[in-house]
């Protein structure tokens, strides 16, 4: 097992403890673990995992600058997409709804992967927070239509009608 694989395995073990230990202890364990790859230097992966830890324990204000730092430091791959989605969610929770919508619309337009439905869900939440419930419902129905055992085309068409 490579050092990187071992680090990821240990990270997963810490994440599996979330909810079974105190939030403070969890955040401390993530901090110590990410220090192994970053020390006191900026590191995209370390900042992302620290942001996730704060976010998952209800400290969105602490998470926001770490998500931004991770993205600015060049976070890549699936973690980059997760960071954008999670930053947008955090921004909504921090009252920065318009910026949340901008990030998620950009993700929706420019990227596609297994997190597309998550982008739709969080975009729908942000749109609803601004009172744009029809567009929010349209996004949710569009995502749902892909997973229905029947009526997929009907639900998709109805979702599109909501925004006309």
C-alpha positions as CSV (number, residue, x, y, z in Angstrom):
1,X,0.0,0.0,0.0
2,X,1.4,3.4,-1.0
3,X,1.7,6.3,1.5
4,X,-1.2,8.0,-0.2
5,X,-3.4,5.0,0.0
6,X,-2.6,4.5,3.7
7,X,-3.3,8.2,4.3
8,X,-6.7,7.8,2.6
9,X,-7.5,4.7,4.5
10,X,-6.7,6.4,7.8
11,X,-8.8,9.4,6.7
12,X,-11.8,7.1,6.1
13,X,-11.3,5.6,9.6
14,X,-11.6,9.0,11.1
15,X,-14.6,9.9,9.0
16,X,-16.3,6.7,10.1
17,X,-16.0,8.0,13.7
18,X,-18.1,11.1,12.9
19,X,-21.1,11.0,15.3
20,X,-19.5,8.6,17.7
21,X,-17.0,11.0,19.2
22,X,-17.4,14.7,20.1
23,X,-17.3,17.2,17.3
24,X,-14.3,18.8,18.8
25,X,-12.4,15.5,19.0
26,X,-13.4,14.7,15.4
27,X,-12.2,18.1,14.1
28,X,-9.0,17.6,16.1
29,X,-8.4,14.2,14.6
30,X,-8.9,15.5,11.0
31,X,-6.6,18.5,11.8
32,X,-3.8,16.1,13.0
33,X,-4.3,13.8,10.1
34,X,-4.2,16.5,7.5
35,X,-1.1,18.0,9.2
36,X,0.7,14.9,8.0
37,X,0.5,16.1,4.4
38,X,0.5,19.9,4.9
39,X,2.1,20.9,8.2
40,X,1.5,24.6,8.3
41,X,1.6,25.1,4.5
42,X,-1.4,25.6,2.3
43,X,-2.5,22.3,0.8
44,X,-5.6,21.8,-1.3
45,X,-6.4,18.3,0.0
46,X,-5.8,19.2,3.6
47,X,-7.9,22.4,3.4
48,X,-10.7,20.5,1.7
49,X,-10.8,17.8,4.4
50,X,-10.7,20.4,7.2
51,X,-13.5,22.3,5.5
52,X,-15.6,19.1,5.3
53,X,-14.9,18.4,9.0
54,X,-16.1,21.9,10.0
55,X,-19.1,21.7,7.6
56,X,-20.2,18.3,8.8
57,X,-20.1,19.4,12.4
58,X,-22.1,22.6,11.9
59,X,-19.3,25.1,11.7
60,X,-20.1,26.5,8.2
61,X,-18.4,29.8,8.9
62,X,-15.1,28.0,9.6
63,X,-15.6,25.8,6.5
64,X,-16.1,28.6,3.9
65,X,-12.5,30.0,3.8
66,X,-11.0,26.5,3.8
67,X,-13.2,25.4,0.8
68,X,-12.1,28.6,-1.0
69,X,-8.4,28.0,-0.1
70,X,-8.6,24.4,-1.3
71,X,-10.1,25.5,-4.7
72,X,-7.6,28.3,-5.1
73,X,-4.7,25.9,-4.3
74,X,-5.8,23.7,-7.2
75,X,-8.0,20.9,-5.8
76,X,-8.8,18.5,-8.6
77,X,-11.0,15.6,-9.6
78,X,-14.0,14.5,-7.7
79,X,-12.9,16.4,-4.6
80,X,-12.9,19.7,-6.6
81,X,-16.5,19.0,-7.6
82,X,-17.5,18.1,-4.0
83,X,-15.8,21.3,-2.8
84,X,-17.8,23.4,-5.2
85,X,-21.0,21.8,-4.2
86,X,-20.2,21.9,-0.5
87,X,-19.0,25.5,-0.7
88,X,-22.3,26.5,-2.4
89,X,-24.3,24.8,0.3
90,X,-22.2,26.5,3.0
91,X,-22.7,29.9,1.3
92,X,-26.4,29.3,1.3
93,X,-26.3,28.5,5.0
94,X,-24.1,31.6,5.6
95,X,-26.6,33.9,3.8
96,X,-24.7,34.2,0.5
97,X,-27.4,32.7,-1.6
98,X,-26.7,34.5,-4.9
99,X,-23.0,33.3,-4.9
100,X,-24.2,29.8,-4.1
101,X,-26.5,29.9,-7.1
102,X,-23.8,31.2,-9.4
103,X,-21.4,28.4,-8.4
104,X,-24.0,25.7,-8.8
105,X,-25.2,27.0,-12.2
106,X,-21.6,27.0,-13.4
107,X,-21.2,23.4,-12.2
108,X,-24.5,22.4,-13.9
109,X,-23.5,24.0,-17.2
110,X,-19.8,23.0,-17.4
111,X,-19.4,19.7,-15.7
112,X,-21.2,16.3,-15.5
113,X,-20.5,13.3,-13.4
114,X,-22.2,11.2,-10.7
115,X,-22.7,14.3,-8.6
116,X,-25.1,16.0,-11.1
117,X,-28.2,15.2,-9.0
118,X,-26.4,16.7,-5.9
119,X,-25.8,19.9,-7.9
120,X,-29.5,20.0,-8.8
121,X,-30.5,19.4,-5.2
122,X,-28.3,22.1,-3.7
123,X,-29.2,24.5,-6.5
124,X,-32.9,23.8,-5.8
125,X,-32.4,24.6,-2.1
126,X,-30.6,27.9,-3.0
127,X,-33.3,28.9,-5.5
128,X,-36.0,28.1,-3.0
129,X,-34.2,30.2,-0.4
130,X,-34.7,33.1,-2.8
131,X,-38.3,32.2,-3.4
132,X,-37.8,30.8,-6.8
133,X,-39.7,27.6,-6.0
134,X,-40.9,26.7,-9.5
135,X,-37.4,26.6,-10.9
136,X,-36.3,24.6,-7.8
137,X,-39.1,22.1,-8.2
138,X,-38.2,21.8,-11.9
139,X,-34.6,20.8,-11.0
140,X,-35.8,18.3,-8.4
141,X,-38.2,16.7,-10.8
142,X,-35.7,16.6,-13.6
143,X,-33.3,14.7,-11.3
144,X,-36.0,12.4,-10.0
145,X,-37.2,11.6,-13.5
146,X,-33.9,9.6,-14.2
147,X,-34.6,7.3,-11.3
148,X,-38.3,6.5,-11.7
149,X,-39.2,3.0,-12.8
150,X,-42.0,4.5,-15.0
151,X,-43.2,7.9,-16.2
152,X,-39.6,9.2,-16.7
153,X,-40.5,11.2,-19.9
154,X,-43.7,12.6,-18.4
155,X,-42.0,13.8,-15.2
156,X,-39.1,15.3,-17.3
157,X,-41.6,17.1,-19.6
158,X,-43.6,18.4,-16.6
159,X,-40.4,19.6,-15.0
160,X,-39.6,21.6,-18.1
161,X,-43.0,23.1,-18.3
162,X,-42.6,24.6,-14.9
163,X,-39.9,27.1,-16.1
164,X,-41.5,28.1,-19.4
